[in-house]
Amino acid sequence: MTRNFLIQQALMVFYTYFASEGFVYGSTTANWNFMAHYAKDHNLIFIPCVGPGYSDTRIRPWNEANFKSRDHGKYYEKMFDAAISVYPDFIGITSFNEWHEGTQIEPATPKKVGDFKYEDYGKDPLFYIKETRRLTDKFLKKK
């Protein structure tokens, strides 16, 4: 095999990363249809990324404009639905359980550190684990 052939066979992927709708061009769900078509037309794989919410003002106080309320799971579902609507092969979940950016999906119970109160999930600390399962099942059924 020639080197040129191997390079042509390489898998090219791009993904949106940010969990905050509108933070950048790639995290703006209104752009995902264009990005998905562009990827298809250029033999690329487009991976839209979703998140349960976004709140990084504890570490970036100047970034209030990118705060996204979880809205009891509605934000997460809206992001998933937008991703599903462009028929991707994959959906990324931007989380890494980063409590300082408000993207965590791991179990949560009320916790306060100094003057800061971390968001909990109400009566069910496993809410976002269960919601992730439900939404990924929804995505897999559409494939």
C-alpha positions, -999 to +999 in steps of 0.1 A: +000+000+000+012+034-008+013+062+018-012+082-002-037+054+000-033+051+037-038+088+042-070+088+021-084+059+042-078+078+075-110+086+093-117+123+097-140+134+125-150+167+139-171+174+170-187+204+188-175+198+224-191+227+243-222+219+263-235+255+262-259+263+233-245+292+214-211+294+232-193+290+199-204+282+163-201+245+168-222+245+200-250+264+183-276+237+175-290+258+146-257+252+128-257+214+133-277+206+101-252+225+080-223+209+098-238+174+094-243+179+056-208+194+052-194+163+069-213+140+047-204+159+015-167+157+025-165+121+038-162+133+074-179+122+105-198+149+125-203+143+162-226+168+179-220+171+216-246+176+243-246+184+279-270+185+308-264+223+314-236+247+318-225+269+347-188+279+349-192+312+366-176+299+397-143+297+378-151+322+351-173+349+367-173+369+335-190+341+315-226+345+328-238+348+291-230+311+286-249+298+317-275+272+307-300+261+333-306+223+335-343+231+337-349+197+354-335+178+324-353+197+297-320+214+285-303+180+282-333+165+263-334+196+240-297+192+232-301+154+225-331+160+203-312+186+183-283+161+179-307+132+169-324+154+143-292+156+122-289+118+121-253+115+134-234+082+138-224+093+172-233+118+199-208+131+223-217+139+259-196+167+273-194+161+310-162+146+325-183+152+357-168+187+359-187+202+389-169+235+384-185+238+349-219+224+358-217+196+333-217+167+357-241+138+353-229+117+382-251+113+413-257+146+431-270+154+466-271+189+482-237+203+490-225+237+500-189+249+501-185+283+516-211+305+499-214+283+469-242+257+467-238+230+441-269+221+421-285+188+432-312+169+413-340+171+437-355+138+450-334+115+428-296+118+430-293+095+400-316+116+378-290+124+351-276+089+350-311+076+343-318+105+319-286+097+300-297+061+296-332+072+284-318+097+259-291+074+245-318+047+241-339+072+222-309+080+199-302+043+193-338+037+183-336+064+157-305+050+140 
